[in-house]
């Protein structure tokens, strides 16, 4: 195999590149080589059982001059993978293990995009999403506030009283698509959304005024 670049160990301070066209670490494989078993850069960190937080790899990019001349985009890490063979091509793989129950593969204070460079939500995916596994899609269920103010939530279950129920969720919008599904049939009628107030509530009504069924609902935004 062939390699170019510089790898420095136990240095007194951070290493700075003087040329934007220079790779700090760049490794390539000849066409006759089988390639890396794990990856071009392998970073292993262990804290020996201590309770302190460990950071294996921190990549920080900064633009310290807020004038128009330096107003361009800042990208901390660009990961480009090329595979001319038939093996699996993985851009970024994170494996975590331990005796704890909380693992964070990605922590960020902004929006994240997959297939888009301009996400408008915490996670925005441009393209199809396939969910596999026995549990599928899991959504935290709304809690009925009773006589209190509306609480946030996009999925829940209520019981009709005299054929109607006001669902006090602050997550409903003027454009929400609200899907209703009867869970029990006590004098069942046809269910529909009879009213809504964005950010406050929506009303479920049955065509049978005696309907006392349990009804599951979910809100989907277009």
C-alpha positions in Angstrom: 0.0 0.0 0.0 1.0 3.6 -0.3 0.4 6.5 2.0 0.9 10.3 2.1 0.6 12.9 4.8 1.7 13.2 8.4 0.7 11.5 11.6 2.2 13.1 14.8 2.1 11.5 18.2 2.6 13.1 21.7 3.0 16.6 20.3 3.3 19.6 22.6 0.5 21.4 20.9 -2.1 21.2 18.1 -0.9 20.6 14.6 -1.8 23.3 12.0 -1.8 22.9 8.2 -0.3 25.8 6.3 -1.8 24.8 3.0 -5.4 24.1 2.3 -4.5 21.7 -0.4 -2.4 19.5 2.0 -3.9 16.4 3.6 -3.0 15.9 7.2 -3.7 12.2 6.8 -4.4 10.5 3.5 -4.0 6.8 2.8 -4.5 5.1 -0.5 -4.3 1.4 -1.6 -2.9 0.1 -4.8 -5.2 -1.8 -7.2 -3.5 -5.1 -6.2 -4.1 -4.6 -2.5 -7.1 -6.0 -0.6 -7.6 -2.7 1.3 -8.1 -1.9 5.0 -9.9 -4.3 7.3 -11.4 -1.6 9.5 -10.7 1.8 7.8 -8.0 4.3 6.9 -8.2 6.0 10.3 -8.7 3.9 13.4 -9.3 5.8 16.6 -9.7 3.8 19.9 -10.2 5.5 23.2 -10.6 3.9 26.6 -10.9 5.5 30.1 -9.9 2.5 32.2 -13.1 2.4 34.1 -13.0 6.1 35.2 -16.2 8.1 35.3 -14.8 11.1 33.4 -16.0 11.9 29.9 -13.8 10.7 27.1 -13.7 12.3 23.6 -12.1 10.1 21.0 -12.0 12.5 18.1 -12.8 16.2 18.1 -12.9 18.1 14.8 -13.5 21.8 15.1 -13.8 24.3 12.2 -14.0 28.0 12.9 -14.6 31.2 11.0 -13.4 33.9 13.5 -13.9 36.8 11.2 -17.5 37.8 10.8 -17.0 40.2 7.8 -18.4 39.6 4.3 -15.0 38.6 2.9 -15.0 35.5 5.2 -18.7 34.8 5.2 -18.5 31.4 3.4 -19.6 28.1 4.7 -17.7 26.2 7.4 -17.5 22.4 7.3 -15.8 20.6 10.1 -15.5 17.1 8.5 -15.8 16.0 4.9 -15.8 12.2 4.6 -15.4 11.0 1.0 -15.3 7.2 0.4 -14.5 5.6 -3.0 -14.8 1.9 -3.6 -13.9 0.4 -7.0 -14.4 -3.1 -5.7 -17.4 -5.1 -4.6 -17.0 -4.6 -0.9 -19.2 -2.5 1.4 -18.7 1.2 1.3 -19.3 3.0 4.6 -18.7 6.7 5.0 -19.0 6.9 8.8 -19.4 4.0 11.2 -19.9 4.4 15.0 -19.8 1.5 17.4 -20.5 2.0 21.1 -20.6 -0.5 24.0 -20.5 -0.6 27.7 -22.5 -1.3 30.9 -24.5 1.9 30.7 -27.8 2.4 28.9 -27.3 5.8 27.3 -25.4 6.0 24.1 -25.2 9.1 21.8 -23.9 8.4 18.3 -24.5 12.1 17.4 -24.9 15.2 19.5 -25.5 18.6 18.0 -27.0 21.9 18.8 -28.4 22.5 15.3 -30.3 20.9 12.5 -29.1 17.7 10.7 -29.7 16.9 7.1 -29.4 13.6 5.2 -29.5 14.1 1.5 -29.9 17.9 2.0 -27.4 20.6 3.0 -30.1 23.0 4.3 -32.2 21.1 6.9 -35.0 23.0 8.5 -35.7 20.5 11.3 -33.6 18.7 13.9 -33.5 15.9 11.4 -34.5 16.3 7.8 -34.2 13.5 5.3 -34.6 14.0 1.5 -35.5 10.6 0.2 -37.2 7.5 1.3 -36.9 6.0 4.8 -37.1 2.3 5.5 -37.7 1.1 9.0 -36.9 -2.5 9.8 -37.1 -4.4 13.1 -39.9 -5.7 15.4 -40.7 -2.3 17.0 -40.8 -0.1 13.9 -41.6 3.5 14.5 -41.9 4.6 18.1 -43.5 8.0 19.1 -43.8 9.3 22.6 -47.5 9.4 23.6 -49.3 12.6 24.5 -50.5 13.0 28.1 -54.0 14.3 28.6 -53.8 17.4 30.8 -57.4 17.1 32.0 -58.6 20.5 33.2 -55.1 22.0 32.7 -53.6 23.8 29.7 -52.8 22.0 26.4 -49.7 19.7 26.4 -47.5 18.8 23.5 -47.9 15.5 21.7 -48.6 14.1 18.2 -50.1 10.7 19.2 -52.5 9.6 21.9 -55.6 7.8 22.9 -58.9 9.2 24.4 -62.3 8.0 25.3 -65.4 9.7 23.8 -68.1 11.0 26.1 -71.5 11.4 24.5 -69.9 11.0 21.1 -67.2 13.7 21.4 -63.9 14.6 22.9 -61.7 17.7 22.9 -58.0 16.7 22.6 -55.9 19.4 24.2 -52.6 19.2 22.4 -50.4 22.2 21.6 -48.8 20.3 18.7 -51.8 20.6 16.3 -51.5 23.1 13.5 -53.9 24.5 10.9 -52.5 22.1 8.3 -52.3 19.0 10.5 -53.5 15.7 9.0 -55.2 13.9 12.0 -55.8 10.2 11.7 -58.4 8.6 13.9 -58.8 4.9 14.7 -61.4 3.3 17.0 -59.8 1.0 19.6 -63.1 -0.2 21.1 -66.7 -0.1 19.8 -69.2 1.2 22.4 -72.2 2.5 20.3 -69.7 3.2 17.5 -70.4 5.8 14.8 -68.3 7.4 12.1 -65.4 9.4 13.6 -64.3 12.8 12.2 -62.4 15.9 13.3 -65.1 18.5 13.9 -63.0 21.5 15.0 -59.4 22.6 15.6 -57.6 25.5 17.1 -53.9 25.6 16.1 -51.6 25.3 19.1 -54.4 24.5 21.4 -56.7 21.6 20.6 -58.9 19.6 18.1 -62.2 17.9 18.6 -63.2 14.3 17.8 -66.9 13.7 17.1 -68.9 10.6 16.2 -72.0 10.5 14.1 -73.5 8.6 17.0 -74.2 10.8 20.0 -74.0 7.7 22.3 -70.6 6.7 21.1 -68.3 6.0 24.1 -65.5 4.3 22.2 -61.8 4.5 22.8 -60.1 6.4 19.9 -56.4 6.5 19.0 -55.2 9.5 17.1 -52.0 10.6 15.4 -51.0 13.9 13.9 -48.9 14.1 10.7 -47.6 17.4 9.2 -47.4 17.8 5.4 
